[in-house]
Structures are given as C-alpha cells and as structure tokens.
Amino acid sequence: MESATVLSISIAALVIGITAFSIYLSFGPPSVELNDPFEDHED
C-alpha cells in the first residue's frame, strides 16, 4: 500500500474511534454521572 493510503485509513479510523467513544460516554452507562445544568436551575 502507498503511504498516503495508510495515513488516510489511519486518520479515518482515529476519527471514527473518537466519535464512537464520545457517543458511548454521552449515551452509555457513564452518562449517569453527567449533570444537565438546565435541569439544575429550572424556575
């Protein structure tokens, strides 16, 4: 493989991995610990 192909696949895999991890933190089991500032200060 050419080095440009390997580099682009590596960058794409990194971006997809970061996106998947962010979705997991936002909607998965760790999301129980997150606070919603709008719910804390409703009038």
C-alpha positions in Angstrom: 0.0 0.0 0.0 1.1 3.5 -0.6 1.9 5.6 2.5 -0.9 8.1 1.7 -3.5 5.3 1.7 -2.2 4.0 5.1 -2.2 7.5 6.5 -5.7 8.3 5.3 -7.1 5.0 6.7 -5.3 5.6 10.0 -6.8 9.1 10.3 -10.3 7.9 9.4 -10.1 5.1 12.0 -8.9 7.5 14.6 -11.8 9.9 13.9 -14.4 7.0 13.9 -12.9 5.7 17.2 -13.1 9.1 18.9 -16.7 9.6 17.6 -17.7 6.1 18.9 -16.1 6.8 22.3 -17.9 10.1 22.6 -21.3 8.6 21.8 -20.6 5.9 24.3 -19.8 8.5 27.0 -22.8 10.6 26.1 -25.5 7.8 25.9 -23.9 4.7 27.6 -23.6 3.8 31.3 -21.2 6.6 32.1 -23.8 9.1 31.2 -25.5 8.6 34.6 -22.8 10.8 36.2 -23.4 13.7 33.8 -25.3 16.7 35.0 -27.7 18.8 33.0 -27.2 22.5 34.0 -30.6 23.4 32.6 -32.4 20.9 34.8 -30.5 22.1 37.9 -31.7 25.7 37.5 -35.3 25.4 36.3 -37.7 28.0 37.7 
